[in-house]
Amino acid sequence: MMNWYEIYGFKDRLSDIEQFFIEIAANEEQLLTFGYKRALELPAAEKAFEALKTFDEDFANLKRYMLKMDRTLGQELEQLDANGKLIEQVSLIALRLRMAEARKPISGTLAVINQVFFYLPYFSRLVKSKGLFGEEPVSLQLTIINLRRLKGLANICYELLSSKDNSDDEVFKPSNVIPDRVIDLIDTAIAEIENISSISPTERSRIEGYLHEAKKEALSTSPSWSKIVGALVIVAAVTSGVADAPNAAKNIKDAIEYILGTSVEKPLQKYLPPPSENEKQSVPITTLA
């Protein structure tokens, strides 16, 4: 079963894929001229390539959960795939990407010839008639539209599930949680992450985004601790695997442990990722009451 923060992560990955496909569509002539491998150089390519690796699994998990949670929403998702052939279309595009990544570069002379042919009227029409995907039945524009629809459905599911989680906050004693303590730990983690050199600026921005969202929620008049824990868990899972981020990971896990330490009816430690090798060698985390 998907948790609300897993759906939140899927929404982010859908945005990455959608942006990449838009960039491909906007640069179609360039890709036709210089080869599909040029798509791998587009700004959104790196994040989208990673997101495409789990797209099928993410979609299947979301559909399974939506059918259980709200059959009407689940059926809309099924129709999106059946009528728009979303999985098939995305899979074909992902396959072309993998093929382009594996293809050996052509010689400079051949690249120049291809470019000249492209700008000659007859050859230009011939190349364009084949399209980006040759004979494969791919509609990039329709796929982008269907991705936007999928993101809308995922957002509805996220809102429903997070609202349900918020109504279950009786498992916590919110009066026992001091928001300032959580905020201080988050601020310390943000400062630590700014000094980490082994992660890319894009990944750092994403991590900081989750932390700022958690901080914003903690500052609200009625914080949703389920939502805060979910965001912190995502960050903990990422930072625990980064060699030079043990302090940031520890601050995040301390915040999670502190919030979960107020659990009334059931332990929620299962949400915590396993400790990394670096953390195992550091001072053990003490559960705070």
Buried (B, 14 or more C-beta within 10 A) or exposed (E): EBBBBBBBBBBBBBBBBBBBBBBBBEBBBBBBBBBBBBBEEBEBBBBBBEBBEEBEEBBEBBBBBBBEBBEEBBBBBEEBBEEBBBBBBBBBBBBBBEEBEEEEEEEEEEBEEBEEBBEEEEEBEEBEEEBBBEEEEBBBEEBBBBBEBBBBBBBEBBEBBBEEBBEEBEBBEBEEBEBEBBBEBBEBBBEBBEEBEEBEEEBBEBBBEBBEBBBBBBEEEEBBBBBBBBBBBBBBBBBBEBEBBBBBBBBBBBBBBBBBBBBEEEEBEEBBBEBBEBBEEEEEBEEEE
